[in-house]
Amino acid sequence: MEYRIRQAAAEDADAVVRMHTQAHEECYGHLLPLEFFEGRRASIPERVTRRRPYLESTEPRIIALDENDEIVGFADAGPGRDEDRSQELELYSIYTLSRTYGTGLGAALLTAALADSAAYLWVLEDNPRARAFYEKYGFQADGKRAVLPPAWHALPELRMVRPALH
């Protein structure tokens, strides 16, 4: 399967939010209660409104479309937000729908968002698939841990970093 990867635009907001919502359910269904996902679905309209201006950035806001022009993945990156950041670039998020797993789409999105730059990211501790993916592409846990806000049931996460790949 081939995917078309491009910079997102404001008009992609609705499709991005809907795909993101589906990806959360696929990735975190074992970690969060059904009510969490019901709330995410109910908040789609307000999340679309917030996402539109975010997608107007020149920073990497990358989407992947399948042969039917359906968004099946996205990645976004930008300046690091951690005060003690070890790298200047942060991978804010990367998601693909489960039907794309194993196709190389995640790697293509990661490259489109970060190129060969040194970077860091946050990942849920109880997400072994994602952690293995990041390790495959040079990221290692740096010992920094945090918990997500109560709305996300205070799930623990850890920071992973990688040096520049050059």
C-alpha positions in Angstrom: 0.0 0.0 0.0 1.3 3.4 -0.9 0.5 6.6 1.0 0.7 10.2 0.0 2.4 12.4 2.7 2.0 16.1 2.8 1.9 19.1 5.1 -1.6 19.5 6.7 -3.7 22.6 6.1 -6.5 24.1 8.1 -9.2 22.5 6.0 -7.9 19.1 7.1 -8.8 19.8 10.7 -12.1 17.8 10.8 -10.5 14.7 9.2 -7.4 14.9 11.4 -9.4 15.1 14.6 -11.6 12.2 13.6 -8.6 10.1 12.6 -6.9 11.1 15.9 -10.0 10.0 17.9 -10.1 6.6 16.1 -6.3 6.2 16.7 -6.7 6.9 20.4 -9.4 4.2 20.7 -7.2 1.7 18.8 -4.0 2.5 20.8 -5.4 3.1 24.3 -8.5 1.0 24.4 -6.9 -1.2 27.0 -5.7 1.7 29.2 -8.7 4.0 29.4 -12.4 3.5 30.2 -15.1 3.6 27.6 -16.4 6.9 29.0 -13.1 8.5 28.1 -13.6 7.7 24.5 -17.2 8.7 24.5 -16.1 12.1 25.8 -13.5 12.4 23.0 -16.1 11.6 20.4 -18.5 14.2 21.9 -15.8 16.9 21.9 -14.9 16.5 18.2 -16.5 19.8 17.1 -14.7 21.9 19.7 -11.4 20.0 19.0 -11.8 20.7 15.2 -12.2 24.4 16.0 -9.0 24.4 18.1 -7.0 22.3 15.6 -7.6 24.6 12.5 -5.2 27.4 13.5 -2.7 24.8 14.7 -2.6 23.3 11.2 -1.8 26.6 9.6 1.8 26.4 10.9 4.9 26.1 8.8 6.3 23.7 11.4 5.8 20.0 10.6 2.1 19.1 10.7 2.3 16.1 8.4 -0.6 13.9 7.3 -0.7 10.6 5.4 -3.5 9.8 3.0 -4.5 6.4 1.6 -5.5 5.7 -2.0 -9.1 7.0 -1.2 -7.6 10.3 0.2 -8.6 9.3 3.7 -6.2 10.5 6.5 -4.7 7.4 8.0 -1.8 8.9 9.9 -0.3 12.1 11.1 2.8 13.5 12.9 3.6 16.9 14.3 6.8 18.4 15.7 8.2 21.7 16.8 10.2 23.5 19.4 10.7 21.6 22.6 8.4 22.5 25.4 10.3 21.0 28.3 12.4 23.5 30.3 15.1 20.9 30.8 14.9 19.6 27.3 17.9 17.8 26.0 17.0 18.5 22.4 15.5 21.5 20.7 13.0 19.6 18.6 10.1 17.7 20.1 7.9 15.1 18.3 4.5 16.2 19.7 2.6 13.2 18.4 2.5 10.5 15.7 -0.4 8.2 15.1 -1.4 5.8 12.4 -4.6 3.8 12.1 -4.1 0.1 13.1 -4.8 -1.0 9.5 -1.6 0.6 8.4 0.7 -1.1 11.1 3.7 -2.8 9.5 3.5 -0.9 6.2 6.3 1.6 6.9 3.9 4.5 7.3 5.0 5.3 10.8 8.7 5.5 9.7 7.7 7.7 6.8 5.8 10.1 9.0 8.6 10.2 11.6 11.1 11.1 8.9 8.8 13.7 7.4 8.4 15.3 10.8 11.9 15.1 12.2 14.3 14.3 9.3 17.6 13.4 10.9 17.4 15.9 13.7 18.1 15.3 17.3 14.7 15.2 19.1 12.7 14.0 22.1 9.2 12.8 22.7 6.8 11.6 25.4 5.3 8.1 25.3 3.0 6.2 27.6 4.9 3.8 29.8 2.4 1.1 29.0 2.7 1.3 25.3 5.2 -1.3 24.4 4.5 -1.2 20.6 5.2 2.6 20.4 8.3 2.3 22.7 9.7 -0.4 20.5 9.0 1.7 17.4 10.8 4.7 18.8 13.8 2.5 19.9 14.1 1.2 16.4 14.6 4.7 15.2 17.2 5.7 17.8 15.2 7.0 20.7 16.1 5.9 24.2 14.4 6.6 27.6 16.4 9.3 29.4 14.9 8.6 32.9 12.5 11.5 33.0 8.9 10.5 33.9 5.6 12.3 34.3 1.9 11.6 34.5 -0.8 12.9 32.2 -3.5 15.1 33.6 -6.5 13.6 35.5 -8.7 13.8 32.4 -6.3 11.2 31.0 -6.5 9.2 34.2 -3.0 10.2 35.2 -1.4 7.6 33.0 2.4 7.5 33.4 4.6 8.5 30.6 8.3 8.7 29.9 10.6 10.8 27.8 12.7 9.4 25.0 15.5 11.2 23.2 17.7 10.6 20.2 20.8 12.3 18.9 21.0 13.7 15.4 21.2 10.8 12.9 24.1 12.3 10.9 
